[in-house]
Amino acid sequence: MDADDLEAECERLAKLLRSAGYTVSLIGTVDPEAAAEVLDRAPGTLRNWRAAGYGPPYVRGRRVRYRLADLILWQQEQHEEPAIDRECT
């Protein structure tokens, strides 16, 4: 996936998440609950993955955040379609 395709996919995914009631930051990050929705996993699973050093990259500051681009690329590596897409089709 090239940079233009990734940017378009991030925008599309952000729109879907917003329509589902999740908050997407101006820089394209989401909280673990929204990331779990994208990955079709429980938020606790993502927490366990972080503790085990597995799963998509995340940003840790005052709160854990996931970049949409990282979620998309990680899912591609796992050969999975975003869960939110499966529900919409």
C-alpha positions in Angstrom: 0.0 0.0 0.0 1.5 3.3 -1.0 1.3 6.5 1.0 -1.7 7.9 -0.9 -3.7 4.7 -0.5 -2.9 4.6 3.2 -4.0 8.1 3.7 -7.3 7.5 1.9 -7.8 4.3 3.9 -7.2 6.2 7.2 -9.7 8.9 6.2 -12.3 6.2 5.2 -11.7 4.3 8.5 -11.9 7.5 10.5 -15.3 8.4 8.9 -16.6 4.9 9.8 -15.4 5.1 13.4 -16.9 8.6 13.8 -20.2 7.4 12.4 -20.1 4.6 15.0 -19.6 7.1 17.8 -15.9 6.9 18.4 -13.5 9.8 18.6 -10.7 10.1 16.1 -8.1 12.8 16.9 -7.0 15.4 14.4 -3.8 13.5 13.9 -5.6 10.2 13.3 -5.3 8.4 16.7 -7.9 6.5 18.5 -8.3 5.1 22.0 -8.0 1.4 22.8 -11.8 0.9 22.6 -11.9 2.2 19.0 -8.8 0.2 18.1 -10.4 -2.9 19.5 -13.5 -2.3 17.3 -11.3 -2.0 14.2 -9.4 -5.2 15.1 -12.6 -7.1 16.2 -11.0 -7.8 19.6 -11.9 -6.9 23.1 -10.1 -3.9 24.7 -8.7 -6.3 27.2 -7.1 -8.3 24.4 -5.2 -5.2 23.2 -4.1 -4.5 26.8 -2.8 -8.1 27.1 -1.0 -7.8 23.7 0.7 -4.5 24.9 1.9 -6.3 28.0 3.2 -9.2 26.0 4.9 -7.0 23.4 2.5 -8.1 20.6 0.0 -6.4 18.5 -0.1 -3.1 16.6 2.2 -0.3 17.6 0.8 2.3 20.0 1.6 5.7 21.4 1.9 5.9 25.1 1.6 9.3 26.8 -1.0 10.1 29.4 -3.2 7.6 27.6 -2.6 4.8 25.2 -3.5 5.8 21.6 -3.3 3.9 18.3 -2.6 5.5 15.0 -5.1 4.5 12.3 -2.3 4.0 9.9 -0.6 1.6 12.3 -3.8 -0.4 12.7 -4.3 -0.7 9.0 -0.7 -1.8 8.3 -0.7 -4.2 11.2 -3.9 -5.8 9.9 -2.5 -6.1 6.4 0.5 -8.0 7.9 -2.0 -10.3 9.7 -3.9 -10.6 6.4 -7.2 -9.5 8.0 -9.9 -7.2 6.7 -10.9 -4.5 9.2 -13.8 -5.8 11.4 -15.7 -2.6 10.9 -15.7 -3.3 7.1 -17.0 -6.8 7.6 -20.0 -5.4 9.5 -20.7 -2.7 6.9 -20.8 -5.1 3.9 
